[in-house]
Amino acid sequence: MRSTTIEILFPRNLSEALSIFSDAKENLKIIAGGTDVVTGIQQESKRFIDTEVLVDINRIPEIKGIEVRKKKISVGAAETFSDILRNNLIQNELPLLWKACSSIGSVQIRNRATIAGNFVNNAPCADTVPVLLVYNATVEIESLSSKREISLQEFLQGPYKTQLNVNEIVTRINIPIPSKTFVGDFYKLGRRRAVSISRITLAVLMDMRGGIIDEIRIASGAVTPIGARLTGLEKFAEGKEVNDRFFKTLASKMGEEIIKITGLRWSSEYKLPVVQQMFYQLLKSIEQRSL
Amino acid sequence: MITLKFILNGKEVSITTEPHIRLLDLLRDKFDLTGTKEGCGVGECGACTVLMNGRAVNSCLALAAQVEGYEIVTIEGISNGDVLSPLQKNFLLHGAVQCGFCTPGMVLSAAALLDQTPNPTEEEIKDAIAGNLCRCTGYKQIVDAIKETAKELQVK
């Protein structure tokens, strides 16, 4: 355990928090559920070695709650996975997000860990990222002097790098409610079903009309350096006729796309066939449910 | 140093502590509640599970300062003095305790489940204890003990 002490602040509302962040330096970190921060501090991770101040954001009402705002579902950044899983709006309108949240950690982790906490450190294995990407989620960011909303894809810059400045906080994640013609699925591969870091995650959302792919959104996590949409693959698929042969072509093309991004790795021999097979099965199940 | 007030096993308590120690250390070292165990220390094994406002959490992942105003229940707060809770009694009856290291966490995860879902399916029981590792007893006896407790509580 570290010998130097850490000060912990508990702002009661957003403006109090924003004024704390306004003159923040690198020694300040935000803590919500603590599933990343507390283990990081305990294990003396480099990311927290200089941390002197923690700001606990659990008591800020503005970054809590799930509600509909302008045809989008707005999820508070500090909403826990357990609260998200209990929400009917999420279950009915954003089933892929519900599925991804239910695959995270354990009951104990889901009771504490928060949705923004899942992606603010931009770890490649963040389970909600691929689904939030196919849902075209945007991220609301505030500082004392500014407020901006950008797409999650823009927000995620590179492995463990985001657009967030030290004087800013993610306040909400806004997700457009997809039309009912979209059918999708989420897949996660870990070493076991519970409490495992994902090795492969895939999210697919498809709008099929009259046997033709009208729109398809595909995102991967863990196999790529950061969670990302596979736009080349999406463009290739759009307008094509849905049949078993095409799905097989698309699955093998996905493998090529991933190799293009990551290069050949020691794990490719195992992961690639799994990714291709799982992607193919996701497409088949979506096709069946679209009919 | 920081002075915290919270409810611990039904009693209001106040303690002065370093703010950044873990809830686990606060419970074991400052309150001598050593029923809460440290296994992995990274939120994977569930040996340190306690209830925070009725929900199961890993006490190795919460900082002491974060419990201000909360209600915490540890394994010591589950029994009524020397009278075991129905869950504890059934863990013993079904041979669900071997070395006992995972037991406090298992019992608390099960207690949180039965509080919210009085009549759980086997799948729901398995999901509730998926974050609690047991390396010697085996899970069957544990699941049986939880099932039996649910049945008993239904009858009452």
Boltz contact constraints between the chains, C-beta under 6 A:
constraints:
  - contact:
      token1: [A, 5]
      token2: [B, 18]
      max_distance: 6.0
  - contact:
      token1: [A, 6]
      token2: [B, 20]
      max_distance: 6.0
  - contact:
      token1: [A, 8]
      token2: [B, 19]
      max_distance: 6.0
  - contact:
      token1: [A, 8]
      token2: [B, 65]
      max_distance: 6.0
  - contact:
      token1: [A, 34]
      token2: [B, 61]
      max_distance: 6.0
  - contact:
      token1: [A, 34]
      token2: [B, 62]
      max_distance: 6.0
  - contact:
      token1: [A, 35]
      token2: [B, 43]
      max_distance: 6.0
  - contact:
      token1: [A, 35]
      token2: [B, 61]
      max_distance: 6.0
  - contact:
      token1: [A, 38]
      token2: [B, 61]
      max_distance: 6.0
  - contact:
      token1: [A, 39]
      token2: [B, 42]
      max_distance: 6.0
  - contact:
      token1: [A, 106]
      token2: [B, 130]
      max_distance: 6.0
  - contact:
      token1: [A, 106]
      token2: [B, 131]
      max_distance: 6.0
  - contact:
      token1: [A, 107]
      token2: [B, 56]
      max_distance: 6.0
  - contact:
      token1: [A, 107]
      token2: [B, 128]
      max_distance: 6.0
  - contact:
      token1: [A, 107]
      token2: [B, 131]
      max_distance: 6.0
  - contact:
      token1: [A, 108]
      token2: [B, 49]
      max_distance: 6.0
  - contact:
      token1: [A, 108]
      token2: [B, 56]
      max_distance: 6.0
  - contact:
      token1: [A, 108]
      token2: [B, 57]
      max_distance: 6.0
  - contact:
      token1: [A, 108]
      token2: [B, 58]
      max_distance: 6.0
  - contact:
      token1: [A, 108]
      token2: [B, 131]
      max_distance: 6.0
  - contact:
      token1: [A, 109]
      token2: [B, 43]
      max_distance: 6.0
  - contact:
      token1: [A, 111]
      token2: [B, 55]
      max_distance: 6.0
  - contact:
      token1: [A, 111]
      token2: [B, 57]
      max_distance: 6.0
  - contact:
      token1: [A, 112]
      token2: [B, 57]
      max_distance: 6.0
  - contact:
      token1: [A, 194]
      token2: [B, 130]
      max_distance: 6.0
  - contact:
      token1: [A, 195]
      token2: [B, 44]
      max_distance: 6.0
  - contact:
      token1: [A, 195]
      token2: [B, 131]
      max_distance: 6.0
